[in-house]
């Protein structure tokens, strides 16, 4: 295998003299300055770490180590090689060596901003055991923005089997130490030891031995020396198998589960790989009986419980990994990335605007799909719009074309199962409770703010009064307000809500604009597209086809069609109408202008005279009105509108629309446009 440890970054280039190829650009100088500053800072941190380590060692010599040598244990041990990093219980960006003693994360195409996590296959239930971690490489990369999360991160700790791989989260069942010297649990974050960097062997001692004075604690050792006092394990983790877990970013780690420690401790201690079989739970990496992994492609309709079904499926099958934009967005948020608030947001295709290369241009999404095709895992691919289109389904199936994958399309159309309906109502109740809790919290914060303002006003008024009267100011004793018992939230669904099959979410599943462009092409999957199996989860195929057809027909009545292409007749008629309308409005303006009215009448008379001469040449007889029209007086209110030959002249030279306002022109335009639409529809 090639070497997994890359060399450290070279020193920054020196500026070239005038005799060379030219001075460095401002960008190169800035980059070189950053690298130099990082090197100096890193050296200072190493010196500080070394000094802290020596100081800690002196303190250790003065103190008495409370941990004792491990007694001989004759019980059966775990099978050799059974304790390692669980490849199926790691984030998708983790790359490990064959024996999993080396783990690293991808560091290009946007991956350098995402946290990686990996959990071991062994969960400690009893006894006292040790595992070690050493940072063998750190990635030095100048960041494009100060708002991006820290570049390097390393945490080692314990988690339960079902909790998050990301140590240090407030809502997770975990306890960990980070290389900044903090001990982090769900309830607290305390500084307990100095910082540690590259090449330091960090040992995590898990003590669940009930007979030990340090029972139910974890301790951190650096290069064999105790780095902090034993820290209590959170009560939420006690009684559960505790799995060694690492969370890291832009570092490469050497992980040692045994059988001998890399740094000798002041006492003998058993490594986890030599643990008694009764003290640990070994999690077997999932291997399908037929050697084939499943790729589930759910097919459903927008706003009809699609993502709720996906969530329920993942709860029942925790060994499946979701590949979707919404999951990637969640991963980015948990890694510390923030995005700008935008109104164009949907569950299926959320906005990935982080101002980070690799994220905004969807490079990381494509890389994630390529990684998935190389992994030995089961996947769920909930692309709502894409899975409704035959071309997109075929493209997805082609990516997972290896024989180790079984491609299964699961159709969730129509009336769901009773189990799904019950879960939907439970989610609706939960949403209502969360909304009420949020409203109560907002009201409580507002009330406390008003109360504080009033108290400050009273205090200021009292101090001013005492100052005027010459009294000594007394320090007011602040009384702690009595805690009011919180009223229990009771939520009941209405009859209308109980009749619903699917719940409504604040964020749409798919944007209407996306649906409008593609809904006519939505179809049901078939084996001919490359699927090994097509399952109908809620309703049989015939019913599902009817549901889709009715849904498409309903959309055709309401959806705006943005890709219509008018025919040639409409284009010509519309252009002629626009020109005619412009001429009429010009005629109206000329009639209203006294200076231009005479010229307009003269022009109309000339036009009539010319028309009469042309008609006479053709043998037609027209009434000789050209010479008498100028003297005619016509009442616009008494004329027969439908009998006019020319709306631009009612007989006296005045146009029929001489007194039109904005609304009149709008109605004329609307009426003619409707006329064009009707006849164009018939022709096209």
N, C-alpha and C positions, 0 to 999 in steps of 0.2 A: 504493500500500500504506500502511496506517496506520503510524505511528511505532512502532518496536520498542523504543525506550528509554523507560522510564517515569521520571517525576521521582523525585528522592530523597524519603525520608520527611520530612514536615514536623516542625518542632520540637515537643516535647511541650507539651500544653495547660497553662496556668497554672491554679492553684486559683482557683475563683470565690469572690468575697467573699460576705458574708452578705446583701448586698442583691440578689444575683443569684438564679439558679434553685437554688442550693444547692451545698454542697461536693461535690467528687468522692468517689466511693465508694473503699473501700480497694483494690478490684481495679483501678480506673482509675488510682489513685495509683501502685500497684505497676507497672502497664504503662507509665505515663509515666516513672517512675523508670528502668525498664529501657531504654527508648528513649533517654532522656537520657544514661545511662551508656554505651550503645553509641555514641552520637554523640561523646561525649568521648573514648572509647577509640579510635574511628576517626580522630578528628582527631589524637590523639597518635601513632597508627601512621603517618598520612600525614606528620606532622612528622619522625618518626624515619626513615621511608623516604626523605624528601627529604634529611635530613642524611646518611644513609648513602650516598645517591646522589652527593651533592656530595663526600663523603669519597672515595668510589670513583673519582669523576672526577679528583680531585687525584692519587690513586695512579696512575691511568692516564696522567696527564701525565708522571709521573716514570718510568713503566715504558715499555718498548718493545713495541709490538704485534707479535706474531709472525706474524699473518696478513697476507698480501700482497694487493695488488689482483688481481682476477680477470683473467686474460688474455683476449684476444679469442677467441671460439669461433665458427668458421664452420660447424660441423656442423649438420645439420638439427635443428630444435627440435621440442618436443612441439606437438601441435595446439592452437590457441587455445581456451580454455575447457575443456580436458580435465582440468585440475588443479583440484579443488574438494573440498569435503566430500562423502563418499560417503553419500548418503541411505540406501542399502540396507545400509550397514555402520556404522550408528549404533544406539544404544539407542532403544527405542520412545518415550521421553519427550523426544527432541530435536526442536525446532522450528527451522527455518532459513528465512532469506530466500530469494528466488527464485534469487539468484546464490550462495547459501551463504556470503556474506561475513559474515553475522550468524547466530550460533547461540545458542539459549537452551534451557532445560529447563522443563518444566511445574512449577508451584510451588503447587499446591493439591490438596486431596483426598488428602493423603498423599504426593504426588509430591515435595514439598519435602525429604523425607528420603532420597530415592533418588539415587544418583550417575548422571550421564549421561556417555556416551562417544561420540566420533565420530572416524572415521578418514578420511584423504584418499584420493583415487583414485590418487595417484602414490607409488611406492616408490623411494627413491633407492638406486642400486646402485654408483655411482661419482661422483667429482667433489666439489665443495663448493657447497652451496646453503643458502638461508636462507628461513625462513617466520616470520611474526610473529603475535602474539596480543595483544589489548588487552581488559581488563575494562571494559566501558562501563556496567555496572549491577550492583549487589549488592542482594539482597533482605534487608531487615531484618525479622525475624519473631521475636517473643519465644517461646521454647520452653516447652513444658509440663513438661519434665523435664530435669534436669541430665544424665541418663544418655543422652540422645539425642546422635547424632553432631554434629560441628561444623556450623554453619549454612552457611558458605561454603567452597568448595573449588575450586581451579583448578590443574591440572597440564598441562604440555605436554611432549611427548617423542616417542619413536619406538617402534614395534612392528613385528613381522613380520605378514604378511598373515593368519595363522591364529590368532594369539594373542588374548587378551582385550582388550576395549576399555577396561578399567579399569586405568589406569597405577598403578604402585606396588605391585602385588600380589606376594607373595613367590614364587609359582609361575608367573609369567608372563615371557615373553621381552620385556622392555621396559626402557627407560631414560628417565627424565624428571626435570624440575625442577618443584617446586611453589612456590606463592607464599609459603610460609613460609621459603624459602631453602634447601631440602634438594635434594640430588641423590640419586635413589632408583633402585636396580636390584634385581634379585632377590636379590643377595648382600649389599647394604649400603644404609645410609641415612645420608648425611653432610651436615652443615651447610656450605655452600660460599658462600653469599651472603646479603645482608639480605632482609628481607621486602619484598614488593611488593604494592601495592593497585590501586585503580581508577585508570584513565586512564594507567597506565604501559604503554608499548609494550615488550613482551618479544619479543626475537628469538632464535630457536633456529638456530644455525649447525651444519649437519651436514657434517663434513669426512671424506670417504672418498678424498681425493686421495692416492695413494701417494707422490707426490713432495713433499708438504707435510710440514714438521716436526711438524705437529699431525694427522697422518693417523690415521684411525679414532678421532676424538674428537667431542664435542659441546660447544658453548659457549653460554652465555646472555648476552644483551646487554639492558640496560634503558635505554630512551630513547637508544639508540645507543652507550652506554658499556658496556664489558665488565664484567659482574657477577661473573665467576669465571674461574679458570684453565680451560683445556680439560680436559674430563673424559673418561676412556677409555670407549669403547663396549664393553659386555660381549661376551666372545668368542662367546657363544651367538647373538648377532645378526649377527656378521661373516659376510660371504658371502651374506647374504640381502637382498632389497629392504627398505629401512627406510621405513615409512609414517609421516608426521607424524600425531600423534594428540593429542586433547585430552580430558581427563576433568574434569568440573566439576559443581558443585551450587550452586543459588541464585545464579548469576551469569549475565550475558549477555556473550557474547564477540564481538569483531570479529576475524575470521581473515583474514590477508593472505598469499596465495601469490604475489603479483606483480602487475604486472611491476616496480614500484618500491617500495622499503621506505618505511614510514611514518616511521621514525626513521633518519637517515643514520648509517652506521657509519664508523669511522676508515679504512676501506678499502672498495673497491668489491667487491660480491659479487652473484652472480646469484641471482635469486629462482627458486623451484622451477617456477613456471609458464613460465619462460624456459629451462628446462633442456634440454640436448641429449637428443634422443630415445634415444640409446644409453645414457645414464646413468640412466634411470628406467624403471620398469615402470608402465604405465597400466592400471588395472583398470576395465573397463567395467561400468557398473551393469547388472545383469541385466534384460534385456527379453525376455520370451517371444516366440517367433516369431509366434504367433497373437495376441499382445497380451493374453493372458489369464493371470492368476496362479492357482496351485492352492491350494486349502484342503483339506488331508488330514485326514480324520476317522477315526482308527484305532478299530476295534471288536474287542475281545478280552475274555477272561474273567480274573477275578482269579487271581493266583498262577500264571498260565500264560504267563509271558514277555512280558507286555504292554509294560512300560516298557523292558525290554531290547530289544525290537523297535524302539521309538521311538528309543532311543539309537543303535541301529545305523543306522536310517534317516537320522538327522541327521548321522551321520559320513559317510554316502555322499552326502548332499545338504546341504552347509554353508550354502547360500543360503536354506534354510527356517528360519523363526523359530518356536520353540515357544511356544504360549500355554497356560499351565497354572499351577496353584497352586504346584506344586513348583519351577517355574522362577522364579516371583515370590518365593518364599521364599528361594531362592538369591540373588536380586538384593538382597533386603533384608539378608541376612547379609553380602554383599560391600560393602554401603553402611554397615556398622557398626551396624545394628540388632540387638538381642538380644531373645529371647523367653523367657518363663518355661517351665520344664520341665513338661510335662504328659503324662500317660499316654495320652491319647486322641489318638494320632497315626497317620496313614496317608500313604502316598505320594500317593494320588489327592487327598485333601483334608487336607493338613497343617494343624495349628493355626496361625493367624495372630494370636497373642496377643502383641502388642508394646506394649500400653498406649499406642497412638498412634492418634489419630483418623484415619479414612480407611483404616487397615490393619485394625483389629479389626472394623469394620462392613462390610468388603468393598467399599467405595466405589472403591478403587484398582483392584480386579479388574474391575469393570464399566467403568470408564474405559479400562482397557487394551484391552478388547474393542472399544469404540467407536473407539479410536485405530487398531486393526488394520484395521477396515473402511475407513479412509481412506487406508491406506498401499498403495503399489505393491510388495508383497512376497508371497512364498510362505509359507504358514503350515501348521503342524501343531498340531492341537487334541486333545491326549491326555487327554480327560475320561473315565476308565475307566467309572465307573458311569453318567454322563450319556449316553455314546455307546451304551450298551446299551438305553436307553429311547427309544422312538419319539418321544414328546413332546419330550424334550430335544434329540434330533437335529433335529427339525423347527424348533425354536426357534433352534438354532445355524445351520442352513442359511438361515433367514430373515434373520439378521443379516448374512450375507455374500451378500445377494441381488443385489448389483450385477452388471452384465454382465461386469465385468472379472475376476470370480472364477469359477473352475471348481471346484465342490464334488465331492470324490471320497471315498467311503467305502471304507476298506481293511479287510477282515475277516481277522483272524489267529486262526483257530480250529483245534484239532486238532493233528496231528503237524507240527512245523515242518520247514523245509528242512534239508538236511545242513549248509549254511553256518551256519545259526543254531545248530544243535547244537554245531558246532565252537566257535563263539564263546562259547556257554554254558559249555562245559568250560574254555575259557581264562579266563573270568570267575571260575569256581569255583576254579581254581588261584590266580588273583590274590587272591581273598578269603582263601584259606587262608594264603597267604604274608603278607598284611597282618596276619592274626590272630597268626601266629607272631612276626612282627616286633614287634607291639605287646606280646606276652607277654614277649619277650626284653628289650625296653626297660624294661618295668615291673620285671622281675627285676634288671636291671642297676642301675636307679635305687635299688631297695631295698638291693642289696648295697653300693653306694657309700655310702648313708646309714648302714648298719650299720658299715662300715669307718671312716667319719669319726667316728662316736660312739666306737668302740673307740680310735682314735688320740687323741681328745681325753681319754678316760679315762686312757690311758697317760701322756700329757703332763702331766696334772694330778697324777697319782700321782708321777711323776718330779720335778716341781717341788716338791711337798710334801716328798719325801725329801731333796732338796738343801737345802731351807730348814731342815729339822730338823738336818741335819749341817753346816750353815754353808758349804756349797759355793756357788760362784758359778754362777748359772744360765747355761747355754750355749744359744746359739740353735741350735736344731735345723735342719739343712738339709733342706728338703723335697725329696725326690727325686720326680721325675716318674715316675709308674707307667708301666711298659712297656705299650704298646698291644697288646692281645691280638688276633690276627687273627680277624676275624669269620667264623664258620662259614657256608658257603654254605647257603642254604635250599633244600632239595630237597623238592618236594611232588608226591605222586602221588595220583591219584584212585582210590577203590575201585571195584570192579566195579559196585556198586550206584549209585555216583555217576555212573559213565560211562553208565549206562543211563538217566539222567534226561534229560528233554527241556528242563526249565526249572530254573533255580536258585532256591533259597529265600533270601529276604532277611530281615533282622532286623525290618524294619518291614513290616507287612502292606500289600498294595496297597489294599485297601478294608476298613473295619471290618465285622466280622460283623453288627453291629447294622444297618448301612446295607444290607448284602446281604439280611438277613432281611426288611426292609420292602419290597424291590423286586424280588427275584430272579424272582418269578413273572411279572413284566411284561417281563423281558428278551427282546429279539427281534433278528432280523437286519435290517439296513438294506435299503431298496429305493429304486428310482428314483422311486417315487411320493411319497416324503417330500421331494423337492426336489433330490436328488443328480443330478449330471450323469453320474456313473458309479459303479458299485459293483464293486470288485475283490476277488477272493478270493486272498489272498497265499499261503496254505499249502495249503489243501484246497478242493475245489470246493464249490459251494453245498449240494448234497445232503448231503455228509459233514459240513459245518459245521452244518447244521440238526440232524443226528443228535447231534453232539457237544453242542450246546446243550441239546437235549431230555434227554439222559442226565445232563448236569450239573445241570439243574434238578430232575430226579427224585431225584438223590443229595442235593441240598440239602433237598428236601422231607422226607427221612428224618431229617435231622440238625439242621436249622435250627429255632430257637425261633420260634414265631409269636406276635407281641406284639399283633396287632390283632384277635384273635378277639372276637366279640360273642355271649355265650351267649343262648339262647332264653328265652322266658318261663317254660317248664316248669322249666328248670334254676334260674332265679333264685328261683322260688317254693319249690321243693323244698330248695334250699340254705339259704334263710332259715329254713324250718321246721326243718331239721336243726340249724342253729346254736341255735335256741331250745330244741329238745328236749335237745341236749347240755348246755346251760346248766342246764336243770331237773334233769337226772340228777346233775350234779356238785353241785348244791345239795342234792339228796336225800341223796347220799353224806355231805356235810358234816353234815347234820342227824342222820343215823344214828350217826355217830361221836361226836356230842356227847351224853353221857348225859342232860343236861337237856332236850334237844330230842327225844330218841328216843321218849319216852312220848307227846308231842304228835303226833309223826309217826305212831305206831301208831294213835292215836285218830282221826287224820285219815283213815288208810287204812280203818279200820273203818267210819267214817261214809260214806266213798265207796262201799264194798261194799254197805252196807245200802241206800243210795239207789239203787244200780244194781239191786239185787234187787227193790225196790219198783217201779221203772220197768218191769222185765221182767215182774213179776206183772200189772201193769196191761195190758201188751201180750199177756197170755196165755201167757207163756213161763215155764218152770220152771227155776229155778237152784238149785243146791245151797245149802242154808242154812249157809254157812260163816262168815257175818259174826260170829256170836256165839261160834263155837268157835275161830276163827283165833288169837285172842289166847293161847289155851292150848296151841297146837300147837308142837311142837319139830321143826324141820326141819334136817337135816344138809346144809349147802351142797355138800359133796363128793359126795353120793349122788343129788342131784336130776337129772332129765332136763332139760337146758338147753333143748333144742329143743321141749319140751312145755310150757314156761311161757307163760301168757297175758299176764303183765305182768312185765317184767324188773325193775321197781321194787319187786316184792314176790314173793319165792319161796314164800310161804305163811305165813311167820312174821312178816311185816312187814319183814324184812331185804331190802334190794335186792341183786340179783345182783352188782352192781358195788361192793359195800360196801368191798372190799379192793383196789380198783383203784389202781395207781400211775400215775406219769406215762407210762410206756411203754405201759400198757394203754389209756389214753385216746387216746394217739397212734395205736395200731393200730386202735382202733375208728373214729377219725376218718378214717384213711387208707382203711380198707375201705369205708366209706360214700361217701367222695369218689370212689373208683374206680367204685363202683356208679352214682353220679350221672353220671360222665363217660361210661360205656358207654351208658347209656340216653339221655343227652342227645345223644350223637353220632348215635344211631339216629333220634332225633326231629328234630334240627336239620339 
